[in-house]
Amino acid sequence: MAAKGDRWVCLDVGETLIDESRVWETWAQILGVTRFTFMAAMGAMLARGRQFDEVFEFLGVTNRDEHRAAFNATYGGFQESDLYPDAKPALDALRVAGYRVAIIANQPAERTEELRFLGVRAEVMGMSTEALGLGYAGRVDEALAALVGVDRSGLAPSIEGWLDYSAGEVVLDGDPAVALAALGRALVLAEAGRNRFLAGVARVSASRTGPDGGPPAVAGADAARSTTTSALA
């Protein structure tokens, strides 16, 4: 049996360490609807088995990115009041018990420093969009290095899936075969973690590698992991 010091606890950020109520309240303010209306619409999406972020389309917002700058200015990043009261004590207790802690999430890159400023400590902390930001800026090698450097031991399927999705995205134009392997792995993990949003974006990205824009066959879990690991090592 592995010693506690060899065991990891891997945590998400949104609705795990951070209460995201203020995120949605800010969006309601930016879009000019009441908080009650926004929350009710989001609840309606979830009740219908749809993704939570489909609330924007439901409210008539066709391009959320057009409002992103206004959102960022109003939201202002994570604040102490956004942390769940037991978040930091729980992290401290895990370390005292001898566990190693990783925090990995699908969040904007700046959230890493915001969490550190709030006193959140972990041996590994990374947001998937850090790698995506580097990749979209043309710094593919740095993006891949950031992704390969993450210890995946014990990660939940959805979190690991976001890492593979990010790896696929950053090499999508330069190496479609490697991208397809990574996206295939992301899709398998998304389905294992019942993360339909991740599965959807992975399928969309994978479709861009197929002939004539058609969706290619998705590799199995073992083949995708093997190809991705060897290509990115």
N, C-alpha and C positions, 0 to 999 in steps of 0.2 A: 504494500500500500504506500502511496506517495506521502511524504511528509507534508505537513501543512504549509511549510515554506515553499513547496513546489506546486501548491494549488492556487488557482486564480479565481477571483470573483470579478466578473465582467458586467458592467452596468451601462445602461442607456442613460440619456440625459432627460429628454422631454417626458414628463409624467413619471419619472423615476427619481431623479434628483431635483428637477425643476418643475414647479407648478406652472403650467402654461396658460393659466387663465388670462393673464395679462396680455399674452400674445393675441388671443382671439378678441379680447376687449379692445385692443389697439386696432386690429383689423376692422372691427365694427365701427370704430370712430373714423377711420380713414375712409371707409366706404359710405359713411353717412347713414348707417342703420343703427337701431338700438342694440345694446348688448343682448337683450332678451330675444330679439328677432334673429340675430346672428346665431346664438346658441341653439335656438329652436330649429333653425334651418339645418345646422350641422347635425343635430339629433335626428332630424328627418332623414338625412343622407345615410347615417349609420343604421337606422331602423330598416331602411330599404336594402341593406347589404352593400351599399356603395361606399366609396372612399371618403374620408372626412373632408379632404380638400376639394371635393366636388361641390362643396357649399358655395364656392366662388362662382362657378358656372350657374348654379341654382339661383344666385342673387343677381345674375346678369353681368358678371365680370368676366370678360372673355380673355383678358390679358392681365394677370395679376402682377407681372413684372413692371407694368406701367406705374404701379402704386408702390413699388418696392422702396424707392428712395424716401417717400413720405413715411412709409411704415418704419424704416430704420431710424429716421430722425425722431419720430414720436416714441417708438419703443425704447430706444437708447441702450439696448443690450440687457444682459442679465443683471439683476439687482439682488441685494441680500434678501429682500422680502420675497423674491421668487423661489428661493431655496425652500424645500420642505423642511420643517423644523428638525426632523431627525436625520437629515441627509449627512451632514458632517459628523455628528456623533456616530452614525452607523459606519461610516468609512473609518473613523478612528478605532471603533471596536473591532472591525475586521483586521486592521493592521496589528492591534494588540493580540488578537487571536492567532496571528502568524500567517494570515492570508495575504497574497499579493493582489493589488487592485488595478483594474484597467477600466477606463471610461471611454467608450467608443460610440459615436452616434452620427446620425445623418443630420448635421447642423452646419451653419456657416462657419468658416474657418476661425473667425474672430471669437467664437464662443470658448475656445480653449483658453485664451488669455483672460477672458472674463471670468471663467470658473476659477482659474488660479488666483485672480485678484480677490475673489470672494473667499479664498482660503480652502478651496477644494483641492485635495492632493491625491494623486494616483501615480503609480509607477509608469503607466502608459496612459496617455490621453490624446485622443485624436478625433477629428471630425472629418467625415468623408469628403466634404467639400474643400478641405485643405488640399488634398491631392487633386481634386477636379480643378480647383483654381490654378494650381501649378500647371496641370496638363493643358488647360484652355489657353494659358499664357505661353504655350510652346515649350515649357520646361518639363518635358516628358520624363527625362531621366530622374529628375528630382522627385517628380510625382510618384514614379514607380519605386524609388528608394524609400519614400515615406510609407508606402503601402506594404512593401516587403518587410520593413522593419517592425511591423506590428506582430506581436506574439498572439497567434490565434487560439492558443490552448484554452479550451473551455468557453469560447465565445458562443453566444446564442446564434442559431442559424440566420436570423434576420440581420444581425450585426455583421456576421461574417459575409453574408450576401452583399451588403453594401460595400464592403471592401473589394469584393470581386467585381461588382458593378462599376466601381470607380476605376479599377484596373482596366476593365474593358473600354470604358469611355475614353481614357487618356491615350490609348493606342489605336482607337477605332479607325482613324484615317491612315496612320502609318503602318499598321500591321493588322489587317482585318482578321487573319486566321487566329492570332493570339487573342484579339478582342473577342471573337466569337467563343473561344474556349472559356474565357473569363466570364462572359455574359451567360453562357450556358450554366456554368457553376452557380452564378448569382441566381438564375432562375430556379435551379434545383433547390437551393437553400431557401429562396423566398417561398417556394411551395411547402418546404418542410416546416418553415416558421409561420405559415399561413399569412404571409405578408403580400396581399394582392397588389398593393401599390408598387412595391419593389418588383414583383413579377411583371407588372405592366410596363414599367420603364425599361426593364431588362429586355423584354420582348421588342419594344419599339427600337431600342438601340441595336439589337441583334438583327432586326429586319433590314437595317441599313447596310449590312454586310452581304446580304443575299443577292443573287442575280436579278437584275431588273427591279431591285427594291423589294423583292418577295422575301418572306421570312424563311431562313434556312433551317435545316434540321438542328435541333439543340442537342449538344453532346450530353451523355450521361454524367452522373456525378463523379465517378472515378476517372473517366477520361478527361473531363473538364479540369478537375483538380490537377491531374498529372501534367497535362499540357501547359496549364497556366503556371504551375510552380516551376517547371523546367524552363519555360520561356522567360519568366521574370527573375529567375535566380541570378 
